């Protein structure tokens, strides 16, 4: 699980079509956003397996460069480069969606993730996440909390659909969620999106509560509010597993 996928499904909100402050294109502002409460647990298991737990999602794998289920309908592979460096590849629907390099500091207290997230048009979005060790452990194993997130961010668009509908689009990864503001689940689809994701939205005015599910199981809940001047939007996201809340600030394009 990586930051870009968390952002991808932390869908920003919508208001009724008659009062649509969310309509238009938005870009995440990484400097104003707060990812300081994100925690990733990496554990070495008996028998040579490894396990990563983030946002309530568990992935088990071996450090052999082969594809293993990522817990979200896609796959992930890990392989060591040297004693302090690892490379990962994520895929959805057989397509590579992200590649990462993890580098452990000499003192073992900092883990730096350099990511390249693939775009549907063939380009990429590059970013860096720096984690601090949050529990006892050695090497890669342990609990890691975000210290700093930087780099590029994606573009999303919201389009009114009928009297009570909203279409959400992730323009970089080609994801579309065509739904209504009735609290019911509507599918999110795209060539780089694993099957089974849905979004349910309810709200009024400039604020909306919504839930993202995977195969019918709640994944994220969130609340988003557009500023009175309409130039920014702030979203607070809580994984269904609890704990790691974070805030994303979007700027209108």
C-alpha positions as CSV (number, residue, x, y, z in Angstrom):
1,X,0.0,0.0,0.0
2,X,1.4,3.4,-1.0
3,X,0.4,7.0,-0.5
4,X,-0.8,7.6,-4.0
5,X,-3.4,4.8,-3.7
6,X,-4.6,6.2,-0.4
7,X,-5.0,9.6,-2.1
8,X,-6.7,8.0,-5.1
9,X,-9.6,6.6,-3.1
10,X,-9.8,9.5,-0.6
11,X,-12.4,10.9,-2.9
12,X,-13.2,14.6,-2.4
13,X,-16.8,15.5,-1.9
14,X,-19.8,16.9,-3.9
15,X,-22.8,19.0,-3.2
16,X,-26.3,18.9,-4.8
17,X,-26.2,19.8,-8.5
18,X,-28.2,23.0,-7.9
19,X,-25.5,24.3,-5.6
20,X,-22.2,22.8,-6.8
21,X,-19.2,24.4,-5.2
22,X,-17.1,21.3,-6.0
23,X,-17.6,21.3,-9.8
24,X,-14.4,21.8,-11.7
25,X,-10.8,20.6,-11.5
26,X,-8.8,20.4,-8.3
27,X,-5.1,19.6,-7.4
28,X,-3.9,18.3,-4.1
29,X,-1.7,20.8,-2.3
30,X,1.0,18.6,-0.7
31,X,2.5,21.4,1.4
32,X,-0.8,22.4,3.1
33,X,-2.0,18.8,3.6
34,X,-1.2,16.8,6.7
35,X,-0.2,13.1,6.5
36,X,1.5,13.1,9.9
37,X,-0.7,10.4,11.4
38,X,-0.1,7.7,8.8
39,X,1.5,4.6,10.1
40,X,2.8,1.5,8.3
41,X,3.8,-1.7,10.1
42,X,6.3,-4.0,8.4
43,X,6.9,-7.4,9.9
44,X,9.2,-10.4,9.1
45,X,7.2,-13.6,9.6
46,X,8.3,-17.1,10.3
47,X,9.1,-19.2,7.2
48,X,10.5,-16.3,5.2
49,X,7.3,-14.3,4.5
50,X,6.9,-10.6,5.2
51,X,3.7,-8.6,6.1
52,X,2.8,-5.0,5.6
53,X,-0.2,-3.5,7.4
54,X,-1.4,0.0,6.5
55,X,-4.9,1.6,6.9
56,X,-6.3,-1.8,8.0
57,X,-5.1,-3.5,4.8
58,X,-2.7,-6.5,5.1
59,X,-0.4,-7.7,2.4
60,X,1.8,-10.8,2.7
61,X,4.7,-11.5,0.4
62,X,8.2,-12.8,0.0
63,X,11.3,-10.8,-1.0
64,X,11.7,-12.6,-4.3
65,X,10.4,-10.1,-6.9
66,X,7.2,-12.1,-7.5
67,X,3.7,-10.8,-7.5
68,X,1.6,-11.3,-4.4
69,X,-2.0,-10.1,-3.5
70,X,-1.9,-6.6,-2.1
71,X,-5.1,-6.9,-0.1
72,X,-7.0,-4.5,-2.4
73,X,-7.5,-6.5,-5.6
74,X,-4.1,-5.8,-7.1
75,X,-0.6,-7.2,-6.6
76,X,2.7,-6.1,-5.1
77,X,6.2,-7.5,-5.4
78,X,9.3,-6.8,-3.2
79,X,12.9,-7.4,-3.8
80,X,16.1,-6.4,-2.0
81,X,18.7,-4.3,-3.8
82,X,21.2,-4.4,-0.9
83,X,21.1,-4.6,2.9
84,X,19.3,-1.2,3.2
85,X,17.4,-0.8,-0.1
86,X,14.3,-2.5,-1.5
87,X,12.3,-2.1,-4.6
88,X,8.5,-2.7,-5.1
89,X,6.2,-2.9,-8.0
90,X,2.4,-2.5,-7.7
91,X,-0.1,-3.7,-10.4
92,X,-3.8,-3.5,-11.0
93,X,-5.6,-5.4,-13.7
94,X,-2.1,-6.6,-14.8
95,X,-0.9,-3.1,-15.4
96,X,2.0,-1.5,-13.5
97,X,0.6,1.3,-11.4
98,X,3.5,2.3,-9.2
99,X,7.2,1.5,-8.6
100,X,9.0,2.4,-5.3
101,X,12.4,2.4,-3.8
102,X,12.7,2.2,0.0
103,X,16.0,3.3,1.5
104,X,16.9,2.7,5.2
105,X,19.1,5.3,6.9
106,X,22.5,4.2,8.3
107,X,21.2,4.6,11.9
108,X,18.0,2.6,11.1
109,X,15.7,5.4,12.3
110,X,14.4,6.7,8.9
111,X,12.9,5.0,5.9
112,X,12.6,7.0,2.7
113,X,10.2,5.9,0.0
114,X,10.7,7.3,-3.5
115,X,7.6,6.7,-5.7
116,X,6.8,6.8,-9.4
117,X,3.1,6.5,-10.0
118,X,2.1,5.7,-13.5
119,X,-0.5,7.8,-15.4
120,X,-3.0,6.5,-17.9
121,X,-1.4,8.6,-20.7
122,X,2.0,7.0,-20.1
123,X,3.6,9.7,-17.9
124,X,4.2,9.5,-14.2
125,X,3.9,11.4,-10.9
126,X,7.0,11.3,-8.7
127,X,6.9,11.7,-5.0
128,X,8.9,11.1,-1.8
129,X,7.6,10.0,1.7
130,X,9.9,10.0,4.7
131,X,9.0,7.8,7.6
132,X,10.4,7.8,11.1
133,X,10.7,4.7,13.2
134,X,7.7,4.6,15.6
135,X,8.5,1.3,17.5
136,X,11.3,-1.0,18.3
137,X,12.7,-3.0,15.4
138,X,15.7,-3.6,13.3
139,X,16.3,-3.1,9.6
140,X,13.1,-2.8,7.5
141,X,10.9,-4.4,10.2
142,X,8.9,-2.2,12.6
143,X,6.2,0.5,12.7
144,X,6.9,3.6,10.6
145,X,5.1,7.0,10.9
146,X,5.1,9.7,8.2
147,X,7.5,12.6,8.8
148,X,7.3,14.4,5.5
149,X,5.5,13.9,2.1
150,X,6.6,15.8,-1.0
151,X,6.5,15.7,-4.7
152,X,3.9,15.8,-7.5
153,X,0.1,15.5,-7.0
154,X,-2.7,14.4,-9.2
155,X,-5.6,16.2,-10.8
156,X,-9.3,15.4,-10.2
157,X,-12.5,16.7,-11.7
158,X,-16.1,16.8,-10.5
159,X,-19.0,17.1,-13.0
160,X,-22.6,17.5,-12.1
161,X,-24.8,14.8,-13.6
162,X,-28.6,15.4,-13.6
163,X,-30.4,16.8,-10.7
164,X,-28.7,14.9,-7.9
165,X,-25.7,13.2,-9.5
166,X,-22.0,13.7,-9.5
167,X,-19.2,12.2,-11.7
168,X,-15.8,12.0,-10.0
169,X,-12.8,11.6,-12.3
170,X,-9.1,11.0,-11.5
171,X,-7.7,12.4,-14.7
172,X,-4.2,10.9,-14.2
173,X,-5.2,7.3,-13.6
174,X,-8.4,7.3,-15.6
175,X,-10.8,6.5,-12.8
176,X,-14.5,7.4,-12.9
177,X,-17.1,7.2,-10.2
178,X,-20.6,8.0,-11.5
179,X,-22.9,8.3,-8.6
180,X,-25.8,10.1,-6.8
181,X,-26.1,11.8,-3.5
182,X,-28.5,9.3,-2.0
183,X,-26.1,7.3,0.3
184,X,-26.1,4.3,-2.0
185,X,-23.0,2.5,-3.4
186,X,-21.9,3.3,-6.9
187,X,-19.0,1.7,-8.7
188,X,-15.6,3.3,-9.4
189,X,-14.0,2.0,-12.6
190,X,-10.9,2.5,-14.7
191,X,-8.0,0.6,-16.4
192,X,-5.7,1.2,-13.4
193,X,-8.3,0.5,-10.7
194,X,-8.8,-2.9,-9.1
195,X,-12.4,-4.1,-9.3
196,X,-14.9,-3.9,-6.4
197,X,-14.5,-0.2,-5.3
198,X,-17.6,1.8,-4.7
199,X,-18.5,5.2,-3.3
200,X,-21.6,6.3,-1.3
201,X,-22.2,10.1,-0.9
202,X,-24.6,12.2,1.2
203,X,-24.4,15.9,2.0
204,X,-25.6,19.4,1.4
205,X,-24.2,22.9,1.0
206,X,-20.4,23.0,1.0
207,X,-19.9,19.8,3.1
208,X,-20.3,16.1,2.3
209,X,-19.8,12.8,4.2
210,X,-19.0,9.8,2.1
211,X,-17.8,6.2,2.3
212,X,-15.5,4.3,0.0
213,X,-15.9,0.5,0.0
214,X,-14.0,-2.5,-1.4
215,X,-16.1,-5.5,-2.2
216,X,-18.9,-4.1,0.0
217,X,-16.6,-3.6,3.0
218,X,-16.0,0.0,4.2
219,X,-12.5,1.2,3.4
220,X,-12.5,4.9,4.0
221,X,-14.9,7.4,5.5
222,X,-14.4,11.1,5.0
223,X,-15.8,14.6,5.2
224,X,-14.9,17.4,2.8
225,X,-15.7,21.1,2.9
226,X,-15.2,23.8,0.2
227,X,-14.0,27.1,1.5
228,X,-16.4,30.1,1.4
229,X,-14.4,31.7,-1.4
230,X,-14.5,28.4,-3.4
231,X,-10.8,28.4,-4.0
232,X,-9.8,25.5,-1.7
233,X,-11.3,22.3,-0.3
234,X,-10.3,20.5,2.9
235,X,-10.9,16.8,3.4
236,X,-10.5,14.8,6.5
237,X,-10.1,11.0,5.9
238,X,-10.5,8.2,8.4
239,X,-9.7,4.5,7.4
240,X,-12.5,2.1,8.4
241,X,-9.9,0.3,10.6
242,X,-9.6,3.5,12.6
243,X,-6.6,5.4,13.9
244,X,-4.7,7.0,11.0
245,X,-6.7,10.1,10.2
246,X,-5.1,12.6,7.7
247,X,-6.0,15.8,5.9
248,X,-5.9,16.7,2.3
249,X,-6.1,20.3,1.0
250,X,-7.1,20.8,-2.6
251,X,-6.6,24.0,-4.7
252,X,-9.0,24.9,-7.4
253,X,-7.3,24.9,-10.9
